[in-house]
Amino acid sequence: MKLYRNPKSGHCHRVELMLAFLGLPYETIDLDMANGAHKAPEFLKISPFGKVPAIDDGGYTLADSNAILTYLVKTYAQGSAWLPDEAKAAAEVQRWLTIAADNIYSGPASARLVKLFGVPRDHAAAVKTAHDLFQVMEPHLEGRRWLATDEITIADVAGYSYIAHAPEGGVDLAPYPAIRAWLARVEAQPNFVAMAASPIPELA
């Protein structure tokens, strides 16, 4: 399997984490996005919107990190706790995938884009969105080990990367012990792989 990525993208790290947790071999292809490699015609055949991550699994190509998580589990870990079949559990997983695409992206991910990549977004608004999210997540995690069910699921994988690296966007995790404990539980899983660390600016 080929994984097209930016090594400092949390979206890409979600997929790497899932591949590692499932013990699947893969080849990473780092795109020179600063010079437009993600907009090259050959890559647009794999990822029509020119975004990473994208995979090529024996000729089947797919972009979008959360879609890839679903594909990997349905293909290589069918019936596992990673993506439950029971209606309420499946709905809880989907809810957190939506939060990953919405609140996490507009909060800690966006704050990190500003500080790490110089993307012109409202940093103060992104930091506020991050803390608004964490103030919901903190009590949610105080009485449970994982986000969606009693076992680790793709919801935890989708949520982990940008929250773990929130300080790189200037977002302080110190006020959230339950969130930090949850991050540590993810990191304690067999085959965990970390995303490359970046400098931490002043926290807020």
GUVEX-398275 format. One record per residue (C-alpha): residue number from 0; residue in three letters; x, y, z. Coordinates in nm, 3 decimals, decimal comma, always signed. Example, Ala and Ser with C-alpha at 12.3 -4.5 7.8 and 13.67 -1.06 7.14 Angstrom:
% GUVEX-398275
+-----+------+---------+---------+---------+
:  nr : rest :       X :       Y :       Z :
+-----+------+---------+---------+---------+
:   0 :  ALA :  +1,230 :  -0,450 :  +0,780 :
:   1 :  SER :  +1,367 :  -0,106 :  +0,714 :
+-----+------+---------+---------+---------+
***
This chain:
% GUVEX-398275
+-----+------+---------+---------+---------+
:  nr : rest :       X :       Y :       Z :
+-----+------+---------+---------+---------+
:   0 :  MET :  +0,000 :  +0,000 :  +0,000 :
:   1 :  LYS :  +0,122 :  +0,349 :  -0,083 :
:   2 :  LEU :  +0,047 :  +0,643 :  +0,147 :
:   3 :  TYR :  +0,081 :  +0,988 :  -0,005 :
:   4 :  ARG :  +0,139 :  +1,233 :  +0,276 :
:   5 :  ASN :  +0,288 :  +1,541 :  +0,433 :
:   6 :  PRO :  +0,479 :  +1,409 :  +0,739 :
:   7 :  LYS :  +0,361 :  +1,698 :  +0,958 :
:   8 :  SER :  -0,006 :  +1,669 :  +0,864 :
:   9 :  GLY :  -0,232 :  +1,540 :  +1,139 :
:  10 :  HIS :  -0,473 :  +1,410 :  +0,875 :
:  11 :  CYS :  -0,192 :  +1,197 :  +0,733 :
:  12 :  HIS :  -0,083 :  +1,086 :  +1,078 :
:  13 :  ARG :  -0,432 :  +0,948 :  +1,146 :
:  14 :  VAL :  -0,385 :  +0,709 :  +0,856 :
:  15 :  GLU :  -0,029 :  +0,616 :  +0,958 :
:  16 :  LEU :  -0,152 :  +0,545 :  +1,308 :
:  17 :  MET :  -0,429 :  +0,317 :  +1,179 :
:  18 :  LEU :  -0,192 :  +0,135 :  +0,946 :
:  19 :  ALA :  +0,047 :  +0,081 :  +1,236 :
:  20 :  PHE :  -0,225 :  -0,035 :  +1,477 :
:  21 :  LEU :  -0,345 :  -0,287 :  +1,219 :
:  22 :  GLY :  +0,010 :  -0,400 :  +1,144 :
:  23 :  LEU :  -0,025 :  -0,327 :  +0,772 :
:  24 :  PRO :  +0,290 :  -0,270 :  +0,564 :
:  25 :  TYR :  +0,297 :  +0,051 :  +0,364 :
:  26 :  GLU :  +0,525 :  +0,281 :  +0,168 :
:  27 :  THR :  +0,520 :  +0,654 :  +0,239 :
:  28 :  ILE :  +0,544 :  +0,903 :  -0,046 :
:  29 :  ASP :  +0,608 :  +1,255 :  +0,083 :
:  30 :  LEU :  +0,470 :  +1,520 :  -0,149 :
:  31 :  ASP :  +0,656 :  +1,847 :  -0,201 :
:  32 :  MET :  +0,342 :  +2,048 :  -0,142 :
:  33 :  ALA :  +0,527 :  +2,378 :  -0,117 :
:  34 :  ASN :  +0,610 :  +2,336 :  -0,485 :
:  35 :  GLY :  +0,266 :  +2,214 :  -0,589 :
:  36 :  ALA :  +0,320 :  +1,836 :  -0,606 :
:  37 :  HIS :  -0,033 :  +1,786 :  -0,469 :
:  38 :  LYS :  -0,174 :  +1,966 :  -0,776 :
:  39 :  ALA :  +0,020 :  +1,763 :  -1,033 :
:  40 :  PRO :  -0,205 :  +1,584 :  -1,286 :
:  41 :  GLU :  -0,082 :  +1,239 :  -1,180 :
:  42 :  PHE :  -0,165 :  +1,301 :  -0,816 :
:  43 :  LEU :  -0,504 :  +1,452 :  -0,901 :
:  44 :  LYS :  -0,596 :  +1,114 :  -1,052 :
:  45 :  ILE :  -0,549 :  +0,969 :  -0,702 :
:  46 :  SER :  -0,685 :  +1,263 :  -0,499 :
:  47 :  PRO :  -0,912 :  +1,477 :  -0,719 :
:  48 :  PHE :  -0,917 :  +1,767 :  -0,471 :
:  49 :  GLY :  -0,537 :  +1,765 :  -0,448 :
:  50 :  LYS :  -0,529 :  +1,686 :  -0,077 :
:  51 :  VAL :  -0,338 :  +1,446 :  +0,143 :
:  52 :  PRO :  -0,357 :  +1,184 :  +0,274 :
:  53 :  ALA :  -0,436 :  +0,950 :  -0,011 :
:  54 :  ILE :  -0,371 :  +0,581 :  -0,049 :
:  55 :  ASP :  -0,319 :  +0,341 :  -0,336 :
:  56 :  ASP :  -0,404 :  -0,010 :  -0,221 :
:  57 :  GLY :  -0,333 :  -0,243 :  -0,512 :
:  58 :  GLY :  -0,485 :  -0,001 :  -0,758 :
:  59 :  TYR :  -0,773 :  +0,118 :  -0,540 :
:  60 :  THR :  -0,717 :  +0,484 :  -0,464 :
:  61 :  LEU :  -0,886 :  +0,687 :  -0,191 :
:  62 :  ALA :  -0,841 :  +1,029 :  -0,036 :
:  63 :  ASP :  -0,986 :  +1,176 :  +0,289 :
:  64 :  SER :  -0,841 :  +1,060 :  +0,619 :
:  65 :  ASN :  -1,163 :  +0,950 :  +0,787 :
:  66 :  ALA :  -1,278 :  +0,761 :  +0,477 :
:  67 :  ILE :  -0,942 :  +0,585 :  +0,469 :
:  68 :  LEU :  -0,975 :  +0,483 :  +0,835 :
:  69 :  THR :  -1,313 :  +0,326 :  +0,755 :
:  70 :  TYR :  -1,176 :  +0,150 :  +0,448 :
:  71 :  LEU :  -0,877 :  +0,006 :  +0,632 :
:  72 :  VAL :  -1,086 :  -0,139 :  +0,914 :
:  73 :  LYS :  -1,361 :  -0,273 :  +0,686 :
:  74 :  THR :  -1,100 :  -0,432 :  +0,461 :
:  75 :  TYR :  -0,839 :  -0,558 :  +0,708 :
:  76 :  ALA :  -1,015 :  -0,578 :  +1,047 :
:  77 :  GLN :  -1,377 :  -0,657 :  +0,963 :
:  78 :  GLY :  -1,589 :  -0,716 :  +1,272 :
:  79 :  SER :  -1,334 :  -0,564 :  +1,509 :
:  80 :  ALA :  -1,395 :  -0,310 :  +1,783 :
:  81 :  TRP :  -1,223 :  -0,042 :  +1,572 :
:  82 :  LEU :  -1,555 :  +0,020 :  +1,390 :
:  83 :  PRO :  -1,848 :  -0,147 :  +1,567 :
:  84 :  ASP :  -2,158 :  -0,271 :  +1,386 :
:  85 :  GLU :  -2,405 :  -0,211 :  +1,670 :
:  86 :  ALA :  -2,618 :  +0,091 :  +1,588 :
:  87 :  LYS :  -2,555 :  +0,313 :  +1,890 :
:  88 :  ALA :  -2,183 :  +0,238 :  +1,905 :
:  89 :  ALA :  -2,147 :  +0,300 :  +1,531 :
:  90 :  ALA :  -2,336 :  +0,629 :  +1,567 :
:  91 :  GLU :  -2,104 :  +0,740 :  +1,850 :
:  92 :  VAL :  -1,801 :  +0,668 :  +1,633 :
:  93 :  GLN :  -1,954 :  +0,865 :  +1,346 :
:  94 :  ARG :  -2,029 :  +1,156 :  +1,577 :
:  95 :  TRP :  -1,664 :  +1,181 :  +1,676 :
:  96 :  LEU :  -1,551 :  +1,151 :  +1,315 :
:  97 :  THR :  -1,770 :  +1,453 :  +1,241 :
:  98 :  ILE :  -1,619 :  +1,637 :  +1,539 :
:  99 :  ALA :  -1,274 :  +1,556 :  +1,399 :
: 100 :  ALA :  -1,371 :  +1,706 :  +1,063 :
: 101 :  ASP :  -1,541 :  +2,010 :  +1,219 :
: 102 :  ASN :  -1,443 :  +2,119 :  +1,572 :
: 103 :  ILE :  -1,094 :  +1,965 :  +1,574 :
: 104 :  TYR :  -1,015 :  +2,099 :  +1,227 :
: 105 :  SER :  -1,142 :  +2,451 :  +1,298 :
: 106 :  GLY :  -0,986 :  +2,452 :  +1,647 :
: 107 :  PRO :  -0,650 :  +2,289 :  +1,729 :
: 108 :  ALA :  -0,571 :  +2,199 :  +1,366 :
: 109 :  SER :  -0,631 :  +2,554 :  +1,241 :
: 110 :  ALA :  -0,435 :  +2,711 :  +1,526 :
: 111 :  ARG :  -0,144 :  +2,482 :  +1,434 :
: 112 :  LEU :  -0,174 :  +2,576 :  +1,065 :
: 113 :  VAL :  -0,122 :  +2,941 :  +1,160 :
: 114 :  LYS :  +0,176 :  +2,887 :  +1,388 :
: 115 :  LEU :  +0,349 :  +2,606 :  +1,200 :
: 116 :  PHE :  +0,278 :  +2,684 :  +0,835 :
: 117 :  GLY :  +0,188 :  +3,054 :  +0,841 :
: 118 :  VAL :  -0,159 :  +2,995 :  +0,697 :
: 119 :  PRO :  -0,358 :  +3,323 :  +0,716 :
: 120 :  ARG :  -0,639 :  +3,231 :  +0,956 :
: 121 :  ASP :  -0,777 :  +3,391 :  +1,270 :
: 122 :  HIS :  -0,550 :  +3,237 :  +1,532 :
: 123 :  ALA :  -0,739 :  +3,374 :  +1,832 :
: 124 :  ALA :  -1,066 :  +3,231 :  +1,699 :
: 125 :  ALA :  -0,904 :  +2,892 :  +1,640 :
: 126 :  VAL :  -0,763 :  +2,886 :  +1,994 :
: 127 :  LYS :  -1,108 :  +2,973 :  +2,134 :
: 128 :  THR :  -1,268 :  +2,696 :  +1,926 :
: 129 :  ALA :  -1,008 :  +2,453 :  +2,058 :
: 130 :  HIS :  -1,079 :  +2,540 :  +2,420 :
: 131 :  ASP :  -1,455 :  +2,527 :  +2,358 :
: 132 :  LEU :  -1,404 :  +2,174 :  +2,225 :
: 133 :  PHE :  -1,177 :  +2,069 :  +2,511 :
: 134 :  GLN :  -1,425 :  +2,197 :  +2,768 :
: 135 :  VAL :  -1,676 :  +1,949 :  +2,624 :
: 136 :  MET :  -1,426 :  +1,665 :  +2,585 :
: 137 :  GLU :  -1,278 :  +1,696 :  +2,935 :
: 138 :  PRO :  -1,590 :  +1,598 :  +3,133 :
: 139 :  HIS :  -1,679 :  +1,341 :  +2,864 :
: 140 :  LEU :  -1,345 :  +1,166 :  +2,925 :
: 141 :  GLU :  -1,346 :  +1,196 :  +3,303 :
: 142 :  GLY :  -1,557 :  +0,884 :  +3,341 :
: 143 :  ARG :  -1,443 :  +0,682 :  +3,043 :
: 144 :  ARG :  -1,128 :  +0,558 :  +2,869 :
: 145 :  TRP :  -1,220 :  +0,617 :  +2,503 :
: 146 :  LEU :  -1,425 :  +0,868 :  +2,306 :
: 147 :  ALA :  -1,700 :  +0,656 :  +2,152 :
: 148 :  THR :  -1,721 :  +0,311 :  +2,316 :
: 149 :  ASP :  -1,557 :  +0,107 :  +2,590 :
: 150 :  GLU :  -1,274 :  +0,015 :  +2,353 :
: 151 :  ILE :  -1,045 :  +0,215 :  +2,129 :
: 152 :  THR :  -1,203 :  +0,290 :  +1,791 :
: 153 :  ILE :  -1,124 :  +0,489 :  +1,479 :
: 154 :  ALA :  -1,285 :  +0,784 :  +1,661 :
: 155 :  ASP :  -0,985 :  +0,794 :  +1,895 :
: 156 :  VAL :  -0,746 :  +0,763 :  +1,601 :
: 157 :  ALA :  -0,919 :  +1,050 :  +1,418 :
: 158 :  GLY :  -0,913 :  +1,268 :  +1,727 :
: 159 :  TYR :  -0,564 :  +1,200 :  +1,853 :
: 160 :  SER :  -0,314 :  +1,369 :  +1,619 :
: 161 :  TYR :  -0,424 :  +1,732 :  +1,622 :
: 162 :  ILE :  -0,517 :  +1,728 :  +1,990 :
: 163 :  ALA :  -0,183 :  +1,574 :  +2,090 :
: 164 :  HIS :  -0,007 :  +1,844 :  +1,887 :
: 165 :  ALA :  -0,236 :  +2,129 :  +1,993 :
: 166 :  PRO :  +0,048 :  +2,300 :  +2,185 :
: 167 :  GLU :  +0,228 :  +2,347 :  +1,851 :
: 168 :  GLY :  -0,059 :  +2,579 :  +1,763 :
: 169 :  GLY :  -0,030 :  +2,764 :  +2,092 :
: 170 :  VAL :  -0,317 :  +2,578 :  +2,261 :
: 171 :  ASP :  -0,246 :  +2,480 :  +2,622 :
: 172 :  LEU :  -0,346 :  +2,127 :  +2,727 :
: 173 :  ALA :  -0,245 :  +2,175 :  +3,091 :
: 174 :  PRO :  -0,602 :  +2,250 :  +3,213 :
: 175 :  TYR :  -0,730 :  +1,918 :  +3,075 :
: 176 :  PRO :  -0,598 :  +1,618 :  +3,272 :
: 177 :  ALA :  -0,860 :  +1,377 :  +3,138 :
: 178 :  ILE :  -0,772 :  +1,466 :  +2,779 :
: 179 :  ARG :  -0,402 :  +1,425 :  +2,853 :
: 180 :  ALA :  -0,470 :  +1,086 :  +3,014 :
: 181 :  TRP :  -0,666 :  +0,980 :  +2,703 :
: 182 :  LEU :  -0,377 :  +1,087 :  +2,479 :
: 183 :  ALA :  -0,142 :  +0,878 :  +2,692 :
: 184 :  ARG :  -0,370 :  +0,575 :  +2,653 :
: 185 :  VAL :  -0,357 :  +0,610 :  +2,274 :
: 186 :  GLU :  +0,022 :  +0,641 :  +2,290 :
: 187 :  ALA :  +0,042 :  +0,325 :  +2,504 :
: 188 :  GLN :  -0,123 :  +0,111 :  +2,236 :
: 189 :  PRO :  +0,091 :  -0,156 :  +2,066 :
: 190 :  ASN :  +0,261 :  -0,033 :  +1,747 :
: 191 :  PHE :  +0,189 :  +0,335 :  +1,819 :
: 192 :  VAL :  +0,383 :  +0,569 :  +1,590 :
: 193 :  ALA :  +0,431 :  +0,938 :  +1,671 :
: 194 :  MET :  +0,399 :  +1,233 :  +1,437 :
: 195 :  ALA :  +0,711 :  +1,443 :  +1,398 :
: 196 :  ALA :  +0,724 :  +1,711 :  +1,668 :
: 197 :  SER :  +0,746 :  +2,082 :  +1,592 :
: 198 :  PRO :  +0,843 :  +2,383 :  +1,808 :
: 199 :  ILE :  +0,590 :  +2,496 :  +2,068 :
: 200 :  PRO :  +0,508 :  +2,870 :  +2,073 :
: 201 :  GLU :  +0,364 :  +3,063 :  +2,366 :
: 202 :  LEU :  +0,057 :  +2,884 :  +2,497 :
: 203 :  ALA :  -0,287 :  +3,029 :  +2,555 :
+-----+------+---------+---------+---------+
***
